[in-house]
Amino acid sequence: MNNNLAIKIINLFKSYENVHAVNGIDLEIKKGEFYGLLGPNGAGKSTTINSITSLVKPSKGSIEIFGKNIEDNFRFARSKVGIAQQEVSQDWFFPVEQLLYFQAGFYGVLRKDAKERIEYLLNKLGLSKHRSKKMRELSGGMKRRLQIAKALVHDPDIIILDEPTAGVDVELRHDLWTYLQELHSEGKTILLTTHYIDEAELLCERVGIIDKGKLIVEDSVNNLKKMVKNSSIEIQLKDELENKPQFLNDYEHHIEDKKINIIIDKPNMELPSIILKFSEKAIKIEDIHIPQTSLEDVFLDLTGRKIND
Ligand code: ADP
């Protein structure tokens, strides 16, 4: 048994009639790690994480939390994990604060501890002045904050968030990112799903890319980016070429008006020699750009599709 693991998913399958939502996933998340499951809609992200909290019953496979099987140790697993689901639950008629007390009761948090914890979360998530509002009176962003507060009410060691910033405005996105980073620095294990590339790149120490119910690759963001070949250099010329210089034929390239795109393995290393070749031919360059590789390129490379198509 690996004592460093917070979550271990072994050979997970989940089918709904004809849909293979999760198709054989193995996943290990270390204690204190910030892990992201990145993939398009319908890839199987929610099904995977909902299996960890027994909201979904797997067709096959097993899951361990801190080395303990969740089926045999249901209470233990529940106490260790907090999940903010994507769908807002239907507690429309209760005030925010009351909902948090219900949640604390559900998790067996003592009333006196609950008060302190709930005040902290209302404050931390900017919900204090909305504490008396009913769920149905909250904006989308506020509902999302409440979901997260509910997930954190019993101060779990493992925090699972399903698309925490889907559909929320930029300001809230940044607030939530900051708070998640704070929780991570406190030593919490965080697993989030997202289809936002920037979110995965910014927050996650490791990213698993999931597609069609399978984990197709996982690594640190930097290592994933290194997998992508076909980087390029974009060169904007001052004037359109009269004659194409011979040296360009040594590279895979595309020319469009005054723009030349050179496809090359190590653009940063090759750049000086390419500039020199242009200058030897007295071709004036106006601008040079090396597009940064993103996890979108990794996904595109592996699947031939874009994540958010
Ligand atoms: P993601 O979270 O990556 O968007 P999901 O795990 O929600 O993906 O869904 C994976 C696949 O399983 C999708 O095709 C979805 O339509 C299907 N699915 C998810 N939940 C159910 C359900 N309760 N009943 C039937 N099909 C489902």
Residues whose N, C-alpha, C, O or C-beta is under 5 A from the ligand:
A	BS01	ADP	Y16 V19 A21 P40 N41 G42 A43 G44 K45 S46 T47
